[in-house]
Amino acid sequence: MKDKMRVAMYYSNSDVRIEEVPIPEIEPGELLIRVHASGICGSDVLEWYRIDKVPLVLGHEIAGEIVKVGKGLEGFKVGDRISASHHVPCEECHYCLSGHETTCETLRKTKFYPGGFSEYIRLPEINVQKGVYPLPDSISYEEATFTEPLACVLRGQRLAEMQKGKTVLVLGSGISGLLHVKLAHALGAKRIIATDINDYRLQKAKEFGADGAIHAKEDLPNCLHRINDGKLADLVILCTGAKAAILQALKSVERGGTILFFAASDKDAAISLTVNDVFWRNEVTLTSSYAATPGEHIEALGLIASGKVDVKEMITHRLPLAEAHIGFKLVTETANESIKVIIEPQK
C-alpha cells in the first residue's frame, strides 16, 4: 500500500483544497477503512461552527471497505464492507443510562481520522467496538452513506414521539427535511406538509411523500387550517435554523403538539415568545435532538435495506475527491439543483 493519500482539506466553504497526507497507522483494536463514498452533510457547511478549527478534513457520512485489521481484533476481515459512526457513546454514564446517549461526553469527543473526505480513515478502538455496521450485499456504498443522517432523523422523530396518524409539518426541505418527510411517510403519518423558499425542493418534497408543499412566505397557519381539516400540525419539525421559520413553528403547532428543533441555527440566534400564547393551556412541547445512537444506525440501515426508505433517488451529484470543492459549492449555493451530493474518494 502507498504511504500517502489525498484528502479534501477544509479552510472555508469556498476554500476546499486537495492535499496529500500520510495514510493513518492503526493500533491494536483499530481498523483502516478505504472510503468509497462520503456524503456532504448540512453541518459540514455550517461555517461559523468550523471556522475556528480549520484546516481540517470533514466528512462523517461514510461507507467503505476494511483494508487493515488491528492486532487482537476479531470479527472483522479485510474486504468487509461497512458503514461507521464518527461519534459513539460510552453507554455507561448518567446521560447514556437516562436515554440521552447523544449528550454523552464520550460521544462528543470520539471521531474517526482524519475525516470522510479522504481516501482512507482510521477507526479508533471505541468506534470499532460500538459503531461499525456491516453492509448487506444489496446496499451500495452510496446508499450506505445515508445510514448516519437517517439515524439522526429516526432519533429526532422518536424523541418527538412521532406516531401513526399524526399530521407532520416539516419546515425546510433540504436533505434532512426530505429524509424527515420520507420517514414520516414510512411511519404512517396521516398528513405531511413541507415548506421551503425554493420551488425545486418543494417539488422534491411532494415526490418524496409530502401531501402538500407550501412556500415559506405564505401564511402558514392559515394554509394548514385550510388543508388539514381546520387544525394545525401535531408535529412540527424544524429543519432550518432561520429565525422566521422558528417563529412560524410556534404559530403552526396544534394544541398538545410538539416542535422538534432538528437543525442548527445561526451562532447567536435568539427569539422571544409570549409564554401564555404558546404554552399556557396548550400543552405544547419543545424538544430537540442531536446525532444518533448505534442502535438507531442499525435501524436506519435496516430501513434502507428493506426499501422502506428509498434513498437512491435523493442523490443528485456524485463527484470525485478532486472536485470536493464543487460539492461544497453545490450544497451552499445551488439549492435549486442539488439534494444529496456524494464524494467518491477513490475516483
C-alpha positions in Angstrom: 0.0 0.0 0.0 1.2 3.5 -0.7 2.3 5.8 2.1 0.4 8.9 1.2 -3.3 9.6 0.5 -5.3 12.5 -0.8 -7.7 14.5 1.4 -10.1 17.4 0.8 -8.8 19.9 3.4 -11.5 22.4 4.5 -10.5 26.0 5.1 -13.9 27.5 4.5 -17.0 26.8 2.4 -15.3 28.5 -0.6 -11.8 27.1 0.1 -11.6 23.3 0.0 -8.2 22.1 -1.2 -6.9 18.7 -2.3 -3.8 17.9 -0.2 -1.6 14.9 0.5 -1.1 13.5 4.0 0.3 10.2 5.4 -2.1 7.2 5.4 -3.0 6.7 9.1 -1.2 4.0 11.0 -3.6 1.8 13.1 -3.1 0.5 16.6 -4.3 -2.8 18.1 -8.1 -2.9 18.1 -8.4 -0.4 15.3 -9.4 -0.6 11.6 -8.2 1.1 8.5 -11.0 1.8 6.0 -10.8 2.6 2.3 -13.6 5.2 1.8 -15.7 4.6 -1.3 -18.4 7.1 -0.6 -18.9 10.1 1.7 -21.9 12.4 1.8 -21.8 16.1 2.3 -23.9 17.0 5.3 -25.6 20.3 6.1 -23.4 20.5 9.2 -20.3 20.3 7.0 -21.1 23.7 5.6 -22.0 25.3 8.9 -19.1 27.6 8.6 -19.4 29.5 11.9 -19.1 26.2 13.7 -16.0 25.1 11.8 -14.0 28.2 11.2 -12.1 28.3 14.5 -10.9 24.7 13.9 -9.6 24.9 10.3 -7.8 23.5 8.5 -9.5 20.1 8.9 -10.9 17.2 7.0 -14.6 16.9 7.3 -17.0 14.1 6.3 -18.8 11.7 8.6 -21.4 10.0 6.4 -19.1 7.3 5.1 -19.1 3.8 3.6 -16.1 1.8 2.6 -14.2 -1.5 3.0 -11.7 -2.7 5.6 -8.1 -2.8 4.3 -6.3 -3.4 7.6 -7.3 -5.1 10.9 -5.6 -4.2 14.1 -3.9 -6.8 16.2 -6.2 -8.6 18.6 -9.4 -7.6 16.8 -11.8 -10.4 16.0 -15.0 -10.4 13.9 -13.6 -8.3 11.1 -11.6 -9.1 8.0 -10.0 -7.3 5.0 -12.6 -6.7 2.4 -15.6 -6.4 4.7 -18.0 -3.6 3.5 -19.1 -1.3 6.3 -20.5 2.0 7.5 -19.4 3.5 10.7 -20.3 6.1 13.3 -17.9 9.0 13.8 -19.4 9.6 17.3 -20.2 6.8 19.7 -21.5 7.0 23.3 -19.9 5.2 26.3 -23.2 3.6 27.2 -22.3 3.8 30.9 -22.7 7.4 32.1 -25.6 9.3 33.6 -26.7 10.6 30.2 -26.5 7.2 28.4 -28.4 5.4 31.1 -31.1 8.0 31.1 -31.7 7.6 27.3 -29.8 10.7 26.2 -26.8 9.0 24.7 -26.1 11.7 22.3 -25.3 14.2 25.1 -22.6 11.8 26.4 -19.2 13.4 26.8 -17.6 10.4 25.1 -19.8 10.7 22.1 -18.8 14.4 21.8 -15.1 13.5 21.9 -15.0 10.4 19.6 -14.4 10.6 15.9 -12.5 8.9 13.1 -9.4 10.2 11.5 -8.9 12.3 9.6 -12.4 12.6 8.1 -14.6 11.1 5.4 -13.4 13.3 2.6 -10.2 11.3 2.3 -9.1 8.1 0.7 -8.6 6.3 4.0 -9.7 6.7 7.6 -8.6 5.2 10.9 -11.3 3.9 13.2 -10.3 4.1 16.9 -10.9 1.1 19.1 -14.0 2.6 20.7 -15.6 3.3 17.3 -14.8 -0.2 16.2 -16.4 -1.7 19.4 -19.6 0.4 19.3 -20.1 1.9 15.8 -19.3 -0.4 12.9 -22.1 -1.7 10.8 -21.7 -4.4 8.2 -23.4 -3.6 4.9 -25.8 -6.1 3.3 -24.8 -7.0 -0.3 -28.0 -5.4 -1.6 -26.9 -1.9 -0.4 -24.4 0.2 -2.4 -21.8 2.3 -0.8 -23.7 5.4 -1.9 -26.9 4.3 -0.2 -24.9 3.3 2.9 -23.8 7.0 3.3 -27.4 7.7 4.3 -27.2 5.5 7.4 -26.0 8.3 9.7 -28.3 11.1 8.5 -31.3 8.7 8.6 -30.3 7.5 12.0 -30.4 11.2 13.2 -33.8 11.6 11.7 -35.0 8.5 13.4 -33.8 9.7 16.7 -35.5 13.1 16.2 -38.8 11.6 15.4 -38.6 9.1 18.3 -37.8 11.9 20.8 -40.7 13.9 19.3 -43.0 10.9 19.8 -43.9 10.6 16.1 -46.9 8.2 15.8 -49.0 6.8 13.1 -52.0 9.1 12.3 -50.3 12.4 13.2 -50.1 15.5 10.9 -46.5 16.4 10.4 -45.2 19.8 9.2 -41.6 19.9 8.0 -40.1 23.3 7.8 -37.2 23.3 5.4 -36.9 20.8 2.5 -33.2 20.3 2.3 -31.8 16.8 2.7 -32.7 16.5 6.4 -36.2 17.8 5.8 -36.7 15.4 2.9 -35.5 12.5 5.0 -38.0 13.5 7.7 -40.7 13.5 5.0 -39.7 10.0 3.9 -39.5 8.6 7.4 -42.8 10.2 8.5 -44.4 8.7 5.4 -42.9 5.3 6.2 -44.2 5.5 9.8 -47.8 6.2 8.7 -48.3 9.9 9.2 -51.8 11.0 8.5 -50.7 14.0 6.5 -47.3 15.5 5.7 -46.8 19.1 4.7 -43.4 20.6 3.8 -42.2 24.1 3.4 -39.3 25.8 1.7 -38.3 29.0 -0.1 -37.2 27.0 -3.1 -39.7 25.7 -5.7 -37.3 22.8 -6.7 -37.2 21.5 -3.2 -40.9 21.9 -2.7 -41.4 19.7 -5.8 -39.0 17.1 -4.4 -40.9 17.1 -1.1 -44.0 16.1 -3.0 -42.2 13.5 -5.0 -40.7 12.0 -1.7 -44.0 11.7 0.1 -45.4 15.1 1.2 -49.1 15.5 0.8 -48.7 19.3 0.5 -45.9 21.7 -0.2 -46.2 25.4 0.8 -43.8 28.2 0.0 -42.4 29.6 3.3 -43.6 33.1 2.5 -47.2 32.0 2.7 -49.4 32.5 5.7 -48.6 29.0 7.1 -51.2 28.7 9.9 -53.9 29.8 7.5 -52.8 27.3 4.9 -52.7 24.5 7.5 -56.2 25.2 8.6 -57.4 25.1 5.0 -55.8 21.7 4.1 -55.7 20.0 7.5 -59.3 19.8 8.5 -59.2 23.1 10.3 -56.2 22.2 12.5 -52.6 23.0 12.8 -49.8 20.4 12.9 -49.4 17.7 15.6 -45.6 17.6 15.0 -43.6 20.5 13.6 -40.0 19.6 12.6 -37.6 22.5 12.2 -35.0 21.5 9.5 -33.9 25.1 9.0 -32.4 27.4 11.6 -33.9 30.5 10.0 -35.5 32.8 12.7 -38.6 33.3 10.5 -39.1 29.5 10.4 -38.8 29.2 14.2 -41.4 31.9 14.6 -43.6 30.1 12.1 -43.2 26.8 14.0 -44.6 28.4 17.2 -47.6 29.6 15.3 -48.2 26.3 13.4 -48.3 23.7 16.2 -51.7 22.3 17.3 -52.7 22.2 21.0 -50.9 19.2 22.6 -48.4 19.1 19.8 -44.7 19.1 19.6 -42.0 21.2 17.9 -38.7 19.4 17.2 -35.6 21.6 16.8 -33.6 19.5 14.4 -31.4 21.9 12.6 -28.7 24.2 14.0 -29.4 27.9 13.8 -27.1 30.9 13.3 -24.4 31.2 16.0 -26.2 33.8 18.2 -29.8 33.3 17.0 -32.4 34.1 19.6 -36.2 34.6 19.6 -38.7 36.0 22.0 -42.1 34.4 22.7 -45.2 35.1 24.6 -45.4 32.3 27.1 -49.2 32.4 27.5 -49.9 32.4 23.8 -47.6 29.4 23.1 -47.7 27.3 26.3 -50.4 28.1 28.9 -53.4 25.9 28.3 -51.9 24.5 25.1 -49.6 21.8 26.4 -47.1 22.3 23.6 -43.8 20.6 23.9 -40.5 22.0 22.6 -37.8 19.4 22.2 -34.5 18.9 20.3 -32.3 16.1 19.0 -28.7 15.7 18.1 -26.8 12.9 16.4 -27.9 9.2 16.8 -27.1 6.1 18.8 -25.5 2.9 17.4 -28.9 1.2 17.7 -30.5 3.9 15.6 -27.8 3.5 12.9 -28.6 -0.2 12.7 -32.3 0.6 12.5 -31.7 3.2 9.7 -29.6 0.7 7.8 -32.5 -1.8 8.0 -34.9 0.8 6.7 -32.7 1.4 3.7 -32.0 -2.3 3.0 -35.7 -3.1 3.2 -36.6 -0.3 0.8 -39.0 1.3 3.3 -36.9 4.5 2.9 -35.6 4.7 -0.6 -32.6 7.0 -0.6 -31.2 6.3 -4.1 -33.5 8.9 -5.7 -32.2 11.6 -3.4 -28.7 11.5 -4.8 -28.3 14.3 -7.4 -24.5 14.6 -7.7 -21.6 12.1 -7.5 -18.1 13.8 -7.6 -14.5 12.5 -7.3 -12.4 13.7 -4.4 -10.6 16.2 -6.7 -14.0 18.0 -7.2 -14.9 18.2 -3.5 -14.8 22.0 -3.7 -17.6 21.8 -6.3 -19.6 19.7 -4.0 -19.4 22.2 -1.2 -20.4 24.9 -3.7 -23.4 22.9 -4.8 -24.6 22.4 -1.2 -24.1 26.1 -0.2 -25.2 27.9 -3.4 -27.4 25.7 -5.6 -30.5 24.7 -3.6 -32.4 24.8 -6.9 -30.5 21.8 -8.4 -28.9 19.7 -5.7 -30.3 17.4 -2.9 -27.6 15.0 -1.9 -24.0 15.3 -3.0 -21.8 12.3 -2.7 -18.0 12.4 -2.8 -16.2 9.3 -4.1 -12.6 9.4 -2.7 -11.3 6.5 -4.8 -12.1 8.3 -8.1 
